[in-house]
Amino acid sequence: MSITQKNIIDDIKNLASKFNVTDESRLNNNWLPFKIDEVRAQLIVQQYKDTDILDQSWLTDLGLVNFHKVNLADDVAVSYCGCPISKTYIPQVITLPTKSPNQDLGIQMIMSVCGKTSYYNRPLTQWRQIPSDHPYQLFPFYYRVNTALYVNRSIEQLRVVALLLRPEDGYYILSTPVASGSIVSGTEYIVKFGQVIYDSVVYNEEDTFTGTSATTFTGAGKVYLENQKVAYRDTYPYPISADMARQITIEICTKEFGIERGQITDVRNDSKDDIQKG
């Protein structure tokens, strides 16, 4: 079972209230996710400084990100900078300490839709300084300015994997085939790898359909969500290791709520609980 942000929130609420969570709690449901993300970022930076290892469980796959064409000046009023450059905006990332000026550890991967081309970090100021006959002209580069992302190609979509500061700003990729019996009314689906029959209609490969009251389909084909990028929910796997999840709980409980680390929480169901219930 994957660790979710809701698991961590519930853990903190239980410990802070000594397992007596009520609807009258003063804990702000908007503040807790913000604080969890904040402490997660702090622990990630510290752990990377200590180990020089980037844990893959920290990463978020943003899927296919749409780019639009700009010029090097990033100003449509400038007409003499016609080099092919594309731009997009991504959520804020965690910047990890590095001694290399050409390394951006907040971005772990930028590649083409088919995966044949990878993009490498290089300062924007150096792009026009590369001679036209230099081998570097063959390399795709990117450069990040906070949340703005530039690439030295005229491109519409690229796949991006990043170390997000707030995973809630990202997406969750639901690329698993939809099982027969799980069709949801009003949801768009696409057929792959064969033919299916749904609601008495035959659908071939690449055909799309909208779910109705019928929940099952038959056939050798596979059915997928047409839009596999869904908004992140606190019940989806949180990009963190199990050990770090525990560290987050300890950090917030001890530093924000002033609970002593060695304090034993009262979990015994005894007369004290009977008095409180009464």
N, C-alpha and C positions, 0 to 999 in steps of 0.2 A: 504494500500500500504506500503510495507516494505521500510525501509531506505537503500539506497545503497551507496557505496563509491562514485559513480559518482554524486549522489545528493549533497554530501558534497563538492566535488571538484567544481561542478558548482556553489554552493552557495558561496564558497570562491572567485572564479573568478569573479562572479558578484559584490560582495561587494568590492573587491580590485580594480576593474576597474570602479566602480560606474555604473554598468549595461551597460558598453560599451566594451564588450568582442570582440576582433578582432583576426584575424589570426596572427597579428604582436605582440601579447602579449609576454612579456618576462618571463612569468611564465612557469617553466619547468614542463612538464607533468609527468616526472619521480620523481621529487622532491616532488610534492604535495602528492601523495599516501604514500611516505615514511614518510613525516611529519605528515600526518593524523594518521598513525599507531603509530608513536612515541608519539604524544599527547594523543591518546587513551590509550596507556599503562600507561602513567603518571597519567591520570585521574582515570583509573581503580584501580591502587595501592592506590591513595589518597582516593578514595571513600570507598575502602575496609577497610582502616585504620580508617576511620571516622565511618563507620556503621557496620563493621564486617559481612557484607552480600555480598555474591557473586551472582551477577545478572546472571541468566541463559542465558540471551541474549548475554552475552560476549563469550559464548563457541562455539567451532567448533567441529563437529563430523568428525573425520578422517576416519570413516568407518573401514573396515577390513584392518589391517596393517600386512604385511608379516614379519615374524621373521625367523632367521637362528640360528642353533645350535652353541654354543661356549662352552668354559670351564670357570671356575672361574678366571683363569689367563687371559682370553681373548687373548690367544696366542696359535696358532696351534702347535707350537714347544714343548709346555708343555704337556706331555702325562700322568702325574700322577694326574691331576685334572679332573676326569671323571664325576663329578656331573652334572645332567641335567640342563643346563642353556641355554636360548635363548636370542637373542639380535636383536634390530632393531634401526633405526634412525628415529626421528621425527623432525618436524620443531621446532624452538626455541619457548619456552613458556614464559609467564609472571610469574615471581616468586613473589607471594604475601607474605607479612610478617606474620609469624606464630610463636608461642611460642613452638609448639610441634615438636620435632625432627623427629617424624614418620609421619609427614603430608606434603604432596607435593601438594599445591593448584594449581600449574600449570597444573597438571594432575587431572582431575575430575573423570574419570572413565576408568578402564581397565577391560574388561570382556571377557569371552569366546564367540565364535561365536554364540552359542545357548543361551547365557545369563545365564547359570546355575552357572558359577563360576566367582567370582570377585577377583581381585588382590589388595593387600594392600601394601602400602609403608613401607619398612623396609631396613635399611642400609645393603649394600652388605657385609660388614665386619662381620655382625652377622649371616649370613646364615649358615656358617659352624660351628658356635658355638652352634647351637640348637641341643640338644641330640636327637639321633635317635628315642627314645621312647617318646619324648615330643609332646604334642598336637599341638604345633606350626608347626611341620613337615607336618601337614595336610593342612596348610594354604598356598595358592599361594601368593607369594610376588613379588614386583617389586622394582627396584631402578633406578633412573634417574641420569646420569652424563651429564649435559648440554643437548645435543640432543641425546645422546645414552641412550637406554632404555633396561634394563635387567629384565628378569623374571626367577624364579626358577623352571621352567618347560620346558620340551622339547615340543615345540609347533610351529605350522606353521603360524597361524593367530590369532590375537586378535583384538577386537574392542576397539578403543581409542577415548575418548573425552577430549579435552584439551583447555586451555586458550592460544591461539596462540598469539605470539608477532606480527606476520604479517599474518593476515588471508589469504592473497594472496598465502601463502605457502601451504595452506590446499586445501580441496576439497569441492565441493558442491554435495550432494547426491540427485540425481534425481530419487527417488523411486516411483513417481506417475505413474499409468498406462498410457500408450500412447493412446490417443484417435484416433479412426478411422478418417482418413483424415489428420493425422499428421505424417505419415511414411515418413522418409527422405531417399532418395537414397544413398546407400553406408553404411548406419548405421546398426549395428547388433542388433537384437531383440531376445527376448526369450518369449515363450508362457507359461502362467501359468493358473491354475484353469479352464481348459476346452480346447476346440478345437476351432481353428479359420481357416478361409479360406482367404488366401492372394494371390493375383495374380494367381487365379485359382488352387492353391495348398493347400491341407489340412495339417494343422500342429497340432499335438497333444501336450499335456502338456509336458514341458521340451524341446520341439523342438526349434531350433533356425533358423532364416532366416535373409537374408540381404535385406534391402529395395531396391526397384527398382523404376521405374518411377510411379508405382501405389502407391497411398497414402492411400487407404482405405482397410479395411478388414471387414469380417463378422464372426459371431459365438459367442458362449457364453463365450469363454475364454478371458483372459486378456493378453495384450501385454505390455512388459516392455523393457527398454533398457538393453542389456546384460551387459554392463559396466555402472553402475549407478554413478560411481565416475567421475566427470568431473572437469577439472581445474577451479579454481575460477576466476570469471570475476567481473569487477567493477559494473556490472548491477545486480548482485545477492545480496540478503539480506546481509548487513554488520552486523557483530556481535556486536551490540551496541544498547543502548536505545535511544529514541528520545531526551531526555534531554541531554544526553552526546554528541549526534551529534551536538546540538546547542553549547555546551560548547567548542567542538573542533573548530568550526567555529570562535567563539569569541577569543579563545586562539591564533589561527594562525593569525587572522586579526589584533589583538591588539599587540601581541608580535613580530610577524615576519614582519608584514607590517607597524606597527606603527600607525594603525588607532585608534583614540580615541574611547573608548567604548561608550561614549555618543554622538558621532558625528552622525548627521542625514544624511543619504545618499541621494543625489539628484536623485529622481526618476521621477521628473516632466518633461514631454515631452513639452518643451517650445522653445523659440527663440534660446537658447544656443545650443540645439540639432540641430536646423536648420542651424546654423552657422557651426557646426562641420560637418554636412552632406555636406554642400556646399564646 
